[in-house]
Amino acid sequence: MSVSPTILLITLAVGVPLMLLALGVLYHAYLFSQQPMETLEQHVDSLATESAEELLFALQEAVDEMQEQLATQREALAGMLSEKPQPAFATVAPLSLDHHFELVEDRPTAAGEFVPRADNDSMAARGGSDIRSQIAELADEGLSDRAIARELHIGLEEVRIARMLGRQS
């Protein structure tokens, strides 16, 4: 009985990789069987920490650190929403009324120094000192949140929070 060469090649092409795969599986099973098996109790003991007090101390430190971060974030948010004057970045000495440079002792002239922010003309023209009322007036004029933030020199999130608080009250 004669077998065609095509069938013989197909049989070899399929059979040889399957046989190699089976040999690989058997080899890995042999390797795993040679490793010493530890009991479940030994495995759990090896995974457990040496001291529960160390773990508790590390957890307490992490909680304290997160609480400090939350307190810092709350203070920063309260500072952004407060009505306190915020420092402005000064780059040159202020101009006098006759447009000549004068050194003013209470304001620094070096770049990078902070000085109290002067009232903005547009803010003074609005008359309201409350930031929420200024935001409400600008919103009534049809300005977007981004335009309001640019106009009042505050952050976009501050505008959104103030508008949300204004709607609630």
Backbone as ProteinMPNN parsed JSONL, in Angstrom:
{"seq_chain_A": "MSVSPTILLITLAVGVPLMLLALGVLYHAYLFSQQPMETLEQHVDSLATESAEELLFALQEAVDEMQEQLATQREALAGMLSEKPQPAFATVAPLSLDHHFELVEDRPTAAGEFVPRADNDSMAARGGSDIRSQIAELADEGLSDRAIARELHIGLEEVRIARMLGRQS", "coords_chain_A": {"N_chain_A": [[0.842, -1.154, 0.0], [0.573, 2.08, -0.864], [1.443, 5.31, 0.223], [0.583, 8.595, -0.361], [2.937, 11.248, -0.96], [2.088, 13.787, -0.082], [0.162, 13.409, 1.925], [1.755, 12.14, 3.777], [3.583, 14.197, 4.422], [1.822, 16.105, 5.544], [0.904, 14.699, 7.747], [3.282, 14.439, 9.19], [3.84, 17.183, 9.578], [1.82, 17.97, 11.295], [1.842, 16.084, 13.35], [4.477, 15.983, 14.506], [4.916, 18.584, 15.853], [2.865, 18.348, 17.781], [3.717, 16.144, 19.228], [6.119, 17.144, 20.265], [5.111, 19.163, 21.894], [3.692, 17.647, 23.779], [5.854, 16.295, 24.958], [7.174, 18.495, 26.127], [5.275, 19.308, 28.048], [5.238, 17.048, 29.695], [7.901, 17.141, 30.607], [7.95, 19.557, 32.098], [6.095, 18.887, 34.053], [7.517, 16.9, 35.348], [9.647, 18.462, 36.377], [8.276, 20.108, 38.212], [7.374, 18.196, 39.975], [9.676, 17.464, 41.275], [10.308, 19.541, 42.972], [10.344, 20.583, 46.382], [7.395, 20.391, 48.253], [5.648, 22.658, 50.24], [3.702, 22.876, 53.204], [0.364, 24.209, 53.566], [0.161, 25.758, 55.841], [2.825, 26.482, 56.333], [3.254, 28.024, 54.078], [1.464, 30.184, 54.466], [2.541, 31.241, 56.82], [5.0, 32.124, 55.855], [4.22, 34.205, 54.231], [3.086, 36.016, 55.976], [3.627, 38.969, 57.937], [6.427, 39.717, 60.071], [5.87, 41.081, 62.382], [2.946, 42.247, 63.772], [2.676, 44.683, 64.913], [4.485, 46.348, 63.596], [3.27, 46.512, 61.11], [0.87, 47.756, 61.829], [1.877, 50.196, 62.759], [2.996, 51.248, 60.381], [0.656, 51.511, 58.886], [-0.717, 53.405, 60.429], [0.989, 55.608, 60.134], [0.667, 56.084, 57.381], [-2.043, 56.792, 57.302], [-1.99, 59.123, 58.89], [-0.375, 60.743, 57.268], [-2.027, 61.01, 54.998], [-4.167, 62.384, 56.16], [-2.914, 64.791, 56.813], [-2.356, 65.724, 54.232], [-4.977, 66.079, 53.273], [-5.838, 68.095, 55.041], [-4.124, 70.162, 54.284], [-4.981, 70.53, 51.641], [-7.619, 71.353, 52.115], [-7.162, 73.796, 53.447], [-5.887, 75.195, 51.396], [-7.934, 75.339, 49.495], [-9.831, 76.789, 50.944], [-8.412, 79.151, 51.197], [-8.32, 79.952, 48.534], [-10.964, 80.523, 48.034], [-11.517, 82.545, 49.767], [-11.962, 86.006, 50.756], [-9.68, 87.423, 51.119], [-6.962, 89.661, 50.372], [-4.778, 88.749, 47.763], [-1.337, 87.991, 47.127], [0.521, 89.583, 44.492], [2.586, 89.113, 41.614], [5.463, 90.914, 41.369], [7.271, 92.776, 38.988], [8.51, 95.127, 38.245], [9.227, 98.425, 39.53], [6.527, 100.378, 40.862], [4.645, 102.814, 38.964], [4.56, 106.354, 39.356], [2.094, 108.97, 39.714], [2.777, 110.878, 37.775], [3.945, 109.342, 35.87], [6.622, 108.555, 36.257], [9.287, 106.537, 37.375], [9.353, 105.576, 40.711], [10.853, 104.746, 43.765], [9.259, 102.818, 46.049], [9.081, 102.297, 49.403], [7.654, 100.273, 50.765], [7.12, 98.391, 48.877], [8.604, 95.81, 47.022], [11.174, 95.901, 44.507], [12.511, 94.061, 43.057], [12.507, 91.33, 40.763], [10.371, 88.576, 41.287], [9.635, 89.078, 43.859], [6.95, 89.441, 46.199], [4.017, 91.399, 46.24], [1.199, 93.126, 47.675], [-1.842, 92.652, 45.897], [-3.11, 95.05, 43.715], [-6.303, 96.705, 43.482], [-8.304, 95.719, 40.819], [-9.307, 97.596, 37.969], [-11.658, 96.895, 36.629], [-12.872, 95.34, 38.541], [-13.252, 97.176, 40.56], [-15.005, 98.898, 39.314], [-17.303, 97.44, 39.238], [-18.252, 97.511, 41.783], [-19.176, 95.675, 43.761], [-17.875, 93.916, 46.497], [-17.898, 91.318, 47.125], [-16.93, 88.2, 45.961], [-18.622, 86.259, 44.96], [-20.883, 87.728, 44.22], [-19.796, 89.287, 42.196], [-19.144, 87.305, 40.351], [-21.714, 86.352, 39.81], [-22.845, 88.643, 38.623], [-21.262, 88.882, 36.299], [-21.917, 86.479, 35.079], [-24.597, 86.909, 34.582], [-24.322, 88.786, 32.621], [-23.713, 87.214, 30.544], [-21.242, 86.011, 30.217], [-18.89, 83.337, 29.88], [-17.742, 80.661, 32.075], [-14.958, 80.471, 31.869], [-14.307, 82.984, 30.806], [-15.121, 84.608, 32.902], [-13.331, 83.785, 34.872], [-10.935, 84.685, 33.736], [-11.44, 87.438, 33.701], [-11.692, 88.121, 36.419], [-9.318, 87.264, 37.394], [-8.964, 84.736, 38.645], [-9.106, 81.21, 39.41], [-10.551, 78.702, 37.234], [-11.931, 76.611, 38.477], [-12.567, 77.826, 40.888], [-14.459, 79.681, 40.066], [-16.485, 77.975, 39.185], [-17.114, 76.627, 41.575], [-17.985, 78.781, 43.17], [-20.211, 79.627, 41.672], [-21.801, 77.351, 41.916], [-22.237, 77.33, 44.7], [-23.586, 79.734, 44.871], [-25.959, 79.157, 43.553], [-27.079, 77.333, 45.297], [-27.636, 78.809, 47.571]], "CA_chain_A": [[0.0, 0.0, 0.0], [1.392, 3.256, -1.095], [0.9, 6.547, 0.801], [1.041, 9.728, -1.159], [3.868, 12.101, -0.214], [1.376, 14.927, 0.512], [-0.446, 12.969, 3.184], [2.862, 11.877, 4.685], [4.088, 15.498, 4.882], [0.808, 16.713, 6.419], [0.923, 13.942, 8.996], [4.489, 14.837, 9.91], [3.739, 18.599, 9.943], [0.905, 18.1, 12.425], [2.189, 15.138, 14.411], [5.731, 16.299, 15.19], [4.733, 19.633, 16.867], [2.043, 17.852, 18.888], [4.548, 15.263, 20.024], [7.044, 18.005, 21.005], [4.323, 19.824, 22.933], [3.439, 16.648, 24.822], [7.116, 16.083, 25.663], [7.407, 19.677, 26.949], [4.363, 19.25, 29.193], [5.733, 16.0, 30.589], [9.148, 17.612, 31.202], [7.616, 20.542, 33.136], [5.459, 18.15, 35.152], [8.615, 16.25, 36.075], [10.364, 19.482, 37.149], [7.448, 20.524, 39.344], [7.278, 17.104, 40.951], [10.941, 17.365, 41.99], [10.419, 20.625, 43.947], [9.712, 20.223, 47.658], [6.108, 21.049, 48.492], [5.475, 23.07, 51.622], [2.304, 22.801, 53.607], [-0.362, 25.473, 53.5], [0.495, 26.536, 57.031], [4.149, 27.056, 56.114], [3.111, 29.062, 53.06], [0.823, 31.339, 55.098], [3.52, 31.82, 57.747], [6.037, 32.835, 55.107], [3.647, 35.434, 53.685], [2.714, 36.925, 57.066], [4.714, 39.838, 58.398], [7.02, 39.241, 61.32], [5.275, 41.738, 63.536], [1.717, 42.975, 63.467], [2.858, 46.05, 65.393], [5.133, 47.102, 62.523], [2.251, 46.758, 60.097], [-0.046, 48.749, 62.386], [2.595, 51.469, 62.79], [3.077, 51.738, 58.998], [-0.693, 51.92, 58.499], [-1.026, 54.652, 61.13], [1.759, 56.668, 59.477], [0.036, 56.38, 56.095], [-3.292, 57.511, 57.585], [-1.612, 60.473, 59.338], [0.104, 61.49, 56.098], [-3.19, 61.358, 54.168], [-4.931, 63.416, 56.853], [-2.18, 66.047, 56.638], [-2.575, 66.172, 52.86], [-6.35, 66.585, 53.185], [-5.901, 69.378, 55.745], [-3.45, 71.143, 53.426], [-5.862, 70.812, 50.506], [-8.75, 72.151, 52.611], [-6.677, 75.152, 53.689], [-5.635, 75.829, 50.102], [-9.23, 75.642, 48.891], [-10.424, 77.892, 51.708], [-7.671, 80.359, 50.834], [-8.708, 80.381, 47.185], [-12.336, 81.028, 48.038], [-11.676, 83.629, 50.73], [-11.962, 87.36, 50.218], [-8.436, 88.077, 51.505], [-6.143, 90.076, 49.231], [-3.739, 87.783, 47.441], [-0.14, 88.658, 46.611], [0.717, 89.598, 43.041], [3.983, 88.971, 41.239], [5.97, 92.222, 40.958], [8.445, 92.688, 38.126], [9.151, 96.445, 38.188], [8.732, 99.375, 40.517], [5.282, 100.996, 40.406], [4.724, 104.16, 38.387], [3.883, 107.403, 40.103], [1.028, 109.579, 38.921], [3.331, 111.586, 36.621], [4.544, 108.296, 35.033], [8.052, 108.388, 36.496], [9.543, 105.464, 38.329], [9.726, 105.969, 42.062], [11.018, 103.616, 44.661], [8.332, 102.832, 47.164], [9.767, 101.472, 50.396], [6.901, 99.108, 51.205], [6.968, 97.438, 47.775], [9.898, 95.405, 46.474], [11.35, 96.187, 43.085], [13.193, 92.941, 42.399], [11.619, 90.311, 40.208], [10.193, 87.435, 42.17], [9.123, 89.499, 45.148], [5.499, 89.507, 46.225], [3.408, 92.612, 46.772], [-0.255, 92.982, 47.683], [-2.458, 92.908, 44.604], [-3.916, 96.266, 43.635], [-7.649, 96.442, 42.984], [-8.454, 95.784, 39.373], [-10.275, 98.631, 37.596], [-12.947, 96.293, 36.298], [-13.49, 94.892, 39.783], [-13.686, 98.366, 41.293], [-16.145, 99.468, 38.606], [-18.488, 96.639, 39.531], [-18.774, 97.981, 43.055], [-19.367, 94.625, 44.749], [-16.613, 93.375, 46.994], [-18.074, 89.884, 47.274], [-16.549, 87.513, 44.722], [-19.798, 85.558, 44.423], [-21.753, 88.688, 43.532], [-19.123, 89.653, 40.947], [-19.308, 86.177, 39.427], [-23.115, 86.33, 39.399], [-23.052, 89.753, 37.682], [-20.632, 88.544, 35.018], [-22.687, 85.392, 34.476], [-25.819, 87.524, 34.055], [-23.962, 89.482, 31.386], [-23.56, 86.217, 29.494], [-19.865, 85.536, 30.098], [-18.666, 81.936, 30.238], [-16.936, 80.48, 33.283], [-13.56, 80.786, 31.553], [-14.187, 84.433, 30.659], [-15.231, 85.167, 34.25], [-12.06, 83.505, 35.547], [-9.929, 85.606, 33.19], [-11.795, 88.805, 34.091], [-11.462, 88.327, 37.849], [-7.986, 86.741, 37.711], [-9.079, 83.611, 39.571], [-9.127, 79.924, 38.726], [-11.816, 78.24, 36.667], [-12.629, 75.824, 39.491], [-13.119, 78.762, 41.868], [-15.68, 80.236, 39.475], [-17.513, 76.922, 39.194], [-17.538, 76.394, 42.959], [-18.751, 79.95, 43.616], [-21.524, 79.608, 41.009], [-22.571, 76.27, 42.51], [-22.659, 77.791, 46.017], [-24.557, 80.803, 44.661], [-27.245, 78.54, 43.192], [-27.623, 76.638, 46.457], [-28.123, 79.747, 48.599]], "C_chain_A": [[0.894, 1.225, 0.0], [0.681, 4.494, -0.535], [1.468, 7.705, -0.003], [1.961, 10.617, -0.319], [3.179, 13.289, 0.468], [0.794, 14.546, 1.862], [0.647, 12.707, 4.213], [3.424, 13.186, 5.257], [3.107, 16.183, 5.832], [0.806, 16.018, 7.77], [2.139, 14.324, 9.834], [4.4, 16.29, 10.4], [2.835, 18.801, 11.147], [1.38, 17.255, 13.595], [3.427, 15.519, 15.192], [5.554, 17.448, 16.192], [3.882, 19.18, 18.047], [2.858, 16.954, 19.807], [5.554, 16.082, 20.85], [6.333, 18.738, 22.142], [4.06, 18.872, 24.087], [4.707, 16.375, 25.621], [7.443, 17.271, 26.58], [6.54, 19.684, 28.188], [4.844, 18.208, 30.186], [7.014, 16.44, 31.303], [8.868, 18.605, 32.33], [6.916, 19.879, 34.314], [6.511, 17.448, 35.994], [9.367, 17.265, 36.937], [9.575, 19.926, 38.379], [7.362, 19.429, 40.396], [8.553, 16.974, 41.771], [11.097, 18.452, 43.056], [9.746, 20.214, 45.249], [8.432, 21.033, 47.849], [6.023, 21.423, 49.967], [3.992, 23.022, 51.952], [1.673, 24.185, 53.523], [-0.002, 26.359, 54.69], [1.868, 27.195, 56.889], [4.084, 28.195, 55.098], [2.512, 30.335, 53.661], [1.793, 32.019, 56.061], [4.596, 32.604, 57.014], [5.514, 34.144, 54.528], [3.33, 36.462, 54.764], [3.909, 37.772, 57.47], [5.217, 39.33, 59.738], [6.334, 39.854, 62.532], [4.037, 42.505, 63.095], [1.83, 44.427, 63.914], [3.526, 46.923, 64.335], [4.127, 47.462, 61.44], [1.268, 47.824, 60.566], [0.598, 50.132, 62.411], [2.679, 52.072, 61.387], [1.716, 52.223, 58.516], [-1.061, 53.247, 59.154], [-0.272, 55.825, 60.516], [1.128, 57.065, 58.149], [-1.253, 57.17, 56.295], [-2.992, 58.943, 58.028], [-1.161, 61.335, 58.164], [-1.059, 61.912, 55.196], [-4.03, 62.441, 54.83], [-4.245, 64.773, 56.752], [-2.382, 66.601, 55.233], [-3.977, 66.741, 52.692], [-6.477, 67.936, 53.881], [-5.248, 70.474, 54.915], [-4.333, 71.521, 52.245], [-7.059, 71.645, 50.94], [-8.337, 73.602, 52.84], [-6.435, 75.893, 52.38], [-6.944, 76.218, 49.431], [-9.912, 76.788, 49.627], [-9.722, 79.198, 51.384], [-8.049, 80.875, 49.466], [-10.093, 81.007, 47.175], [-12.533, 82.198, 48.992], [-11.58, 84.977, 50.029], [-10.672, 88.108, 50.548], [-7.678, 88.538, 50.269], [-5.012, 89.078, 49.024], [-2.532, 88.512, 46.885], [-0.063, 88.557, 45.097], [2.206, 89.547, 42.767], [4.47, 90.307, 40.704], [7.207, 92.041, 40.096], [9.186, 94.012, 38.036], [8.586, 97.309, 39.297], [7.45, 100.012, 39.994], [5.518, 102.4, 39.86], [4.036, 105.155, 39.304], [2.816, 108.008, 39.195], [1.562, 110.328, 37.706], [4.154, 110.649, 35.725], [6.058, 108.247, 35.105], [8.224, 107.282, 37.528], [9.968, 106.054, 39.662], [9.914, 104.701, 42.875], [10.063, 103.783, 45.828], [8.872, 101.838, 48.179], [8.984, 100.215, 50.769], [6.672, 98.094, 50.082], [8.34, 97.066, 47.23], [9.975, 95.7, 44.984], [12.018, 95.049, 42.348], [12.169, 91.952, 41.867], [11.549, 89.14, 41.177], [9.693, 87.797, 43.547], [7.602, 89.604, 45.059], [5.041, 90.82, 46.843], [1.911, 92.394, 46.816], [-0.834, 93.379, 46.329], [-3.302, 94.175, 44.672], [-5.293, 95.904, 43.106], [-7.691, 96.637, 41.484], [-9.52, 96.833, 39.036], [-11.642, 98.032, 37.306], [-13.645, 95.804, 37.556], [-14.005, 96.088, 40.577], [-14.917, 98.979, 40.635], [-17.427, 98.708, 38.922], [-19.073, 96.973, 40.9], [-18.919, 96.916, 44.112], [-18.038, 94.066, 45.204], [-16.694, 91.863, 47.142], [-17.795, 89.197, 45.94], [-17.745, 86.792, 44.112], [-20.716, 86.517, 43.672], [-21.122, 89.132, 42.221], [-19.276, 88.548, 39.91], [-20.74, 86.121, 38.924], [-23.409, 87.44, 38.392], [-22.469, 89.432, 36.312], [-21.377, 87.415, 34.315], [-23.987, 85.934, 33.891], [-25.556, 88.289, 32.766], [-23.72, 88.515, 30.235], [-22.148, 85.705, 29.306], [-19.773, 84.071, 30.515], [-17.823, 81.863, 31.508], [-15.479, 80.841, 33.037], [-13.353, 82.298, 31.437], [-14.269, 85.121, 32.025], [-13.915, 84.971, 35.0], [-10.963, 84.435, 35.045], [-10.182, 87.025, 33.667], [-11.432, 89.085, 35.549], [-10.096, 87.821, 38.311], [-8.043, 85.68, 38.803], [-9.145, 82.338, 38.75], [-10.519, 79.545, 38.254], [-12.611, 77.445, 37.694], [-13.238, 76.728, 40.56], [-14.424, 79.358, 41.353], [-16.796, 79.204, 39.544], [-18.024, 76.657, 40.605], [-18.39, 77.554, 43.456], [-20.128, 79.985, 42.962], [-22.409, 78.521, 41.599], [-23.085, 76.687, 43.889], [-23.695, 78.904, 45.904], [-25.933, 80.259, 44.304], [-27.903, 77.887, 44.395], [-28.206, 77.607, 47.479], [-29.233, 80.616, 48.084]], "O_chain_A": [[1.838, 1.347, 0.781], [-0.507, 4.707, -0.775], [2.665, 7.775, -0.281], [1.783, 10.726, 0.894], [3.654, 13.751, 1.506], [0.926, 15.292, 2.833], [0.479, 13.019, 5.392], [3.708, 13.265, 6.452], [3.525, 16.78, 6.824], [0.718, 16.667, 8.812], [2.031, 14.51, 11.046], [4.835, 16.594, 11.51], [3.062, 19.713, 11.941], [1.314, 17.706, 14.738], [3.443, 15.395, 16.417], [6.013, 17.302, 17.325], [4.137, 19.575, 19.185], [2.703, 17.003, 21.027], [5.815, 15.751, 22.006], [6.895, 18.911, 23.224], [4.193, 19.253, 25.25], [4.643, 16.235, 26.842], [7.937, 17.073, 27.691], [7.012, 20.028, 29.271], [4.858, 18.458, 31.391], [7.192, 16.141, 32.484], [9.473, 18.514, 33.398], [7.128, 20.277, 35.46], [6.404, 17.409, 37.22], [9.692, 16.98, 38.089], [10.142, 20.099, 39.458], [7.285, 19.722, 41.59], [8.512, 16.42, 42.87], [11.926, 18.312, 43.955], [8.698, 19.568, 45.23], [8.419, 22.243, 47.62], [6.294, 20.598, 50.839], [3.142, 23.117, 51.067], [2.368, 25.196, 53.422], [0.122, 27.576, 54.548], [2.046, 28.347, 57.285], [4.774, 29.205, 55.239], [2.995, 31.436, 53.397], [1.856, 33.247, 56.109], [5.054, 33.638, 57.502], [6.28, 35.092, 54.352], [3.309, 37.66, 54.486], [5.058, 37.344, 57.358], [4.519, 38.605, 60.447], [6.231, 39.222, 63.583], [4.083, 43.308, 62.163], [1.162, 45.302, 63.364], [3.182, 48.095, 64.186], [4.131, 48.577, 60.918], [0.878, 48.696, 59.789], [-0.062, 51.129, 62.118], [2.461, 53.271, 61.216], [1.628, 53.232, 57.816], [-1.649, 54.116, 58.51], [-0.824, 56.917, 60.387], [1.06, 58.25, 57.824], [-1.529, 58.108, 55.549], [-3.663, 59.877, 57.59], [-1.518, 62.509, 58.072], [-1.079, 63.033, 54.688], [-4.551, 63.323, 54.147], [-4.915, 65.796, 56.619], [-2.559, 67.807, 55.058], [-4.155, 67.77, 52.041], [-7.151, 68.831, 53.371], [-5.759, 71.592, 54.848], [-4.426, 72.695, 51.887], [-7.476, 72.549, 50.217], [-9.064, 74.526, 52.476], [-6.743, 77.08, 52.267], [-7.053, 77.303, 48.86], [-10.506, 77.663, 48.998], [-10.366, 80.244, 51.305], [-8.098, 82.084, 49.244], [-10.362, 81.92, 46.393], [-13.614, 82.786, 49.024], [-11.173, 85.071, 48.871], [-10.574, 89.307, 50.284], [-7.738, 87.885, 49.228], [-4.377, 88.624, 49.976], [-2.682, 89.548, 46.237], [-0.517, 87.582, 44.497], [3.005, 89.912, 43.63], [3.956, 90.792, 39.696], [8.09, 91.25, 40.427], [10.388, 94.018, 37.772], [7.586, 96.96, 39.926], [7.303, 100.172, 38.782], [6.468, 103.081, 40.246], [3.041, 104.829, 39.952], [2.661, 107.598, 38.045], [0.868, 110.411, 36.693], [4.962, 111.109, 34.918], [6.713, 107.929, 34.113], [7.405, 107.121, 38.433], [10.837, 106.924, 39.724], [9.21, 103.71, 42.681], [10.083, 104.807, 46.512], [9.097, 100.672, 47.855], [9.592, 99.186, 51.061], [6.083, 97.04, 50.321], [9.163, 97.953, 47.0], [8.957, 95.741, 44.293], [12.084, 95.072, 41.119], [11.102, 91.765, 42.451], [12.543, 88.767, 41.801], [9.358, 86.911, 44.333], [7.043, 89.827, 43.986], [5.6, 91.289, 47.834], [1.391, 91.562, 46.072], [-0.369, 94.328, 45.697], [-4.111, 94.343, 45.585], [-5.449, 94.926, 42.375], [-7.167, 97.618, 40.957], [-10.523, 96.944, 39.741], [-12.667, 98.595, 37.693], [-14.872, 95.844, 37.639], [-15.068, 96.02, 41.194], [-15.781, 99.522, 41.324], [-18.517, 99.279, 38.877], [-20.257, 96.742, 41.145], [-18.792, 97.233, 45.295], [-17.168, 93.774, 44.383], [-15.667, 91.198, 47.27], [-18.36, 89.571, 44.913], [-17.871, 86.719, 42.889], [-21.261, 86.175, 42.623], [-21.83, 89.334, 41.234], [-19.509, 88.82, 38.733], [-20.968, 85.871, 37.741], [-24.132, 87.221, 37.42], [-23.103, 89.681, 35.287], [-21.458, 87.397, 33.087], [-24.434, 85.483, 32.836], [-26.441, 88.428, 31.922], [-23.544, 88.933, 29.091], [-21.875, 85.023, 28.318], [-20.499, 83.625, 31.402], [-17.265, 82.864, 31.958], [-14.833, 81.446, 33.893], [-12.348, 82.829, 31.91], [-13.568, 86.103, 32.272], [-13.441, 85.88, 35.682], [-10.151, 84.92, 35.832], [-9.239, 87.742, 34.004], [-10.923, 90.159, 35.873], [-9.756, 87.938, 39.488], [-7.273, 85.718, 39.763], [-9.231, 82.391, 37.523], [-11.526, 80.001, 38.795], [-13.831, 77.586, 37.777], [-14.311, 76.428, 41.083], [-15.38, 79.521, 42.111], [-17.923, 79.525, 39.921], [-19.225, 76.482, 40.811], [-19.415, 77.332, 44.099], [-21.112, 80.333, 43.615], [-23.612, 78.718, 41.77], [-24.243, 76.43, 44.218], [-24.586, 79.01, 46.748], [-26.953, 80.824, 44.7], [-29.129, 77.88, 44.512], [-29.162, 77.271, 48.178], [-29.752, 81.455, 48.821]]}, "name": "protein", "num_of_chains": 1, "seq": "MSVSPTILLITLAVGVPLMLLALGVLYHAYLFSQQPMETLEQHVDSLATESAEELLFALQEAVDEMQEQLATQREALAGMLSEKPQPAFATVAPLSLDHHFELVEDRPTAAGEFVPRADNDSMAARGGSDIRSQIAELADEGLSDRAIARELHIGLEEVRIARMLGRQS"}
